[in-house]
Amino acid sequence: MKSATLSGYKRVIAGKTANHQLRVQGFVPCELYGEGQNVHFTVFQEDFKHIIYTPDTFKITIDVEGEKHLAIIQEVQYHPLSDEIIHVDFLQIDDEKEVTLKLPIDFTGNSVGVRAGGKLVKKLRTLKVRGLIKNMPDNIKVDISDMDLGKSVKVGEVSVENLTIINAKANPIASIDIPRGLKNKAAEEAAPAKKKK
């Protein structure tokens, strides 16, 4: 699992007006949840770019004026119009306690169906998994080499060592769609064959 660091500054909870002022100054109000007292702090908005605007999931060391905490992002709130980050919740983690995370899917291999003219359709881009943070990989690899035209790979066909996948097993992860041109061609080829019979 990828690692990152953030520097934060303590803040006093003072309501919406204070939070608005922080955002005007380029800060994002943040909260760290975990054992003991929650930590309220701010982080420069620019510092989130390499962590949030990416498909990767990070284990983050947060340094709040010298106090260091190991955490993962639990929730990000965006402005409804501008999509600016307006609040981030973090969850403190422990190497010996299980956590639930969404990990990105890395599709590998050259699909038989794609080589035949089909189109790979990605139904899911992440999988929700549960396990110890030390067992979390950077991503979950899904091999699509054997996927033929019209076929799909489901959650139940994927496994990750030492982790439990929480998504419903019947949910498709990806499929190979048959383009209209190929369908029409198949229908045209089938028509003369029927006539001969």
N, C-alpha and C positions, 0 to 999 in steps of 0.2 A: 504494500500500500504506500502511495506517495506521501511524503512529508512536506510540511510548509511551516513558516513562522509568521507571526503577526505581533506587532507592538501596539499596545493599547494604553489608554489613559483613564484613570478612575473618574467616575461621574456620580453626581448626587441626583437621585430621581426627583425631578421637579415638574413632571407633567408634559403635556403636549407643546406648550410654548417653548420650554427649554430644549426639548428635542428638535423642534423646528429650527431654533437658533443654531444648534449643533450642525444640522444638515446644511444650513446656509454657509457655515464656515468650512464645509467639506468633510465633516465627520459623520460616521454612521453609529447611532446608539446600538449597543450590544448588551447581551446578558448571557452569563455563563451559569448553567444549571448543573447541580451535582450534589455530592454529599456536603452537608454543612450549609453555610450561608451562600446565597447566590451572589455572583460578582457582577456589578454594573460598570460598564466601561465604554469607551468609544475607540473607533479605529478610523484612520483616514480612508475615505471611500476608494481612492486610487489603489490602496493596498489590497483590495479584494479582487482586482481584475484577474490576477493569475490563479486565483482559487475558485471563484464562482463562475466566471465566464469560460468554463472548460468542462468537458464531459468527465474529467477525472474526479476521484474522491480522495480527500486528504485527511491525514492525521496531523493536527495543527498544534504547535507549541505557541501558546499565547503568553506574551510577557507584558503584564500590567504593572508598570512602574516597578519592575524588579521581582514581582511575584509571578512565577511561571506555572502554567496550567496546561495539561495535555487534553485536547478536546477534538470533537468532530462537529461539523455544522449540522444543526438539527432542523432549522427552518430559516428561510430568507423571505423577507417581505419586500415587495416592489411597489413603487408608485404606480397607480392604475393607468396613468396617462403617459408618463415619461419612461417607465420601466427602470427608474433609478432605484438603487438599493436604499431602503429607508429604515430597516431594522434587521438584525441578525441574532438568532438564538444559537448558542453553543451548548453541547452536552459534554461534561467532564467525563473522561474515560479512564479505565483502570485495565492494565494488561491482563489481569486475572478475572475480569468480568465480561460476560458476553454483551455484545451490542448488535443493533440492527442497522444495516447500511444498504444504500443502493450503490451497486458497482456497475461501471460501464461494461457493455458487451463488446468484445473484439471478434469480429467475424473473420475466420481464416479459411484458406483453401480456395480453389477455383471450381465453382459449382458446375456439375454436368449440365444442368438445366440452363445456366447462363451461357455456357459454350454452345448450346443448341439454339440460342436465340431468345431465351426467356429473360425475365427481369427479376432481380432480387428485390423483394419488398421487406424491409425491416419493420416488424410489428412492435418490437420492444428494443429500446436502446440501453436499458439498465435492468438488472435483476436485484430484487431485495433479498439479502442474505443475513443470517444470524450466526455469530460465532465470536471467538476471541479476536481482539484487534490485531494480535501478532500473526494470526492466520489469514488475514485479509490480503488478497493479491491486488495488484494494480487494476486488473480487469478480469473478466470471465471470458475465456476463449470458447467460441462455438464454431466447430468445423462444419462447413457447408459443402465440402467436396462432393459428397454422395447425393446431394439434393438434385433431383431431376425435375423436369417440367411438371408443374401442378402439385409438387410436393411441398411439405413444410417440416420444420423442426419445432418440437414442443418443449416446454419447460421441463417436463418429466424425463426428457432424454438427456438432460445436462446434469452433471454432478460436479461439485467442487470439494476437494479433500478438506476435511475438518470443518466444513461449513454446511448450514442447512439453508436451502433455497425456499423462500416463503411464498413466492408467486404460485398460483394454481397450476398444477402439473399439466392440465389440458390446454393452457394458453399457448398459442403459437408465438414463437420468437421471430421467425422469418419464413417466408414462402417464396417459391419461384412461380411468378405469374406467367401465363402463356399470352403473348401479344396477339391482338386481333388478327394480324396478318398470318401468323402461324396457324391460328384456329381455322381461318378461311381456307388456307392451303390444305389443311388436313381434311376439311369437309369436302373440298373439290376432288381430292384424291380418293376419298371414300365413295363419292357418288358414282363414278364409273364402275367401281368394283361391285356395287350393289346391282347396277344394270346388267352386268355380265352374268350374275347369278340368275 
